[in-house]
C-alpha cells in the first residue's frame, strides 16, 4: 500500500510538471526547476526527494512573488498533496503497530 502511494505521488508530479512545462505562461526560471524535477523522476529518484528539489528551487521565487499563476497553484496543491500523503503514511504506521 505504501509503495502504491509513492507511485501515485510520482504520477501526480509527472502529470502536473508536464502540464506546466507546456504552459506558455511558465517562466524560464520555473521551467528550469520543473525540467530538473521531471528528469529526476524519470531517472528513478524518489518522489519525496523531487518534492524537496521543487521546493528548494521555487521557494525563493515564491518569496519574491515571481511565480506564474500556474506554478503558484501547483506549489499550493503540492503542499496539500504532501500533507495528505504524510497523514496517510502515519495512519498506515499506526495500523501496523496496532
N, C-alpha and C positions, 0 to 999 in steps of 0.2 A: 504494500500500500504506500509506504513512504517513497519507494522508487517511482511509483506512478505519479505521485505529487510532484517530484522533482522533474519528471518528464513533462508534466503539464505546465510547470513554470517555464521550462525551456522552450516549449512550443509557443506559449503565450508571448515570451520575449521575442522569439524569432518572428512571429507574425506581426507584432507591433513595431519592431525595429524595421522590418522590411517595408511596412506601410509608411513609416516616417522617412525612410531613405528615398522613396519615390515621390514624396510630398514636395512640391516646388517651394513651399514656404519654409522648409527646414534649412537652417542657416549652415554655412560651411563648417563652423566650429562644432556645431551639434552633429553634423554628418560625420565628421572625423571620429568623434566618440562612438557614435552608433555603428559605424563601419567596423571599428575595432571590436566592439562588443559582439557584433554578428560573426566576425571571423573567429573570435574566441569560442563562441558557442558551437560553431560548425567544426572546429578542430577538437572538440571534446572537453573543453573547460566546463567546470560546474556552473550551473545557473546562479548559485549564490555568489560565486566569485565574480561573475559577469555583472550581477546587480551592483556589487561594490564598485566595479570599474565604471559603470554608468554613473553612479552617484558621485564618485570622485571626479569624473570628467565633467559632469553637468552642474554640480552644485555651485562652483564659482560663477558660472554664467547665470544661474538662478539668483544668486545673491545680488548680482548686478542688474537684475531684471532684464536680461538679454536673451531669454529663451523665446523661441517662437511659440505660438499658441498651441500647436500640435504637440510639441515636445513638453510644454508645460503640463498639458493634460496627461501625457504619458507618464511623466515623473510622479504626478499625483496618484494616478491609478497604480503605478508600480509600488508606491508606499502602501497602499491599501492591500494589494495582492500579497505583498511580503508579510504584512501583519496577519492576514488570513492564513497564509502558509505556515507561519510560526504557531498560530493558535491551533491549527490542525495537527501540526507535528507534536506540540505539547500534549494535546488530547490523546494522541496515539501513545506517547510515552507513559502517560498516566494509566492507560488501558493495559499496557504491557506489564506495569508494576502491580496492578491490582490482582 
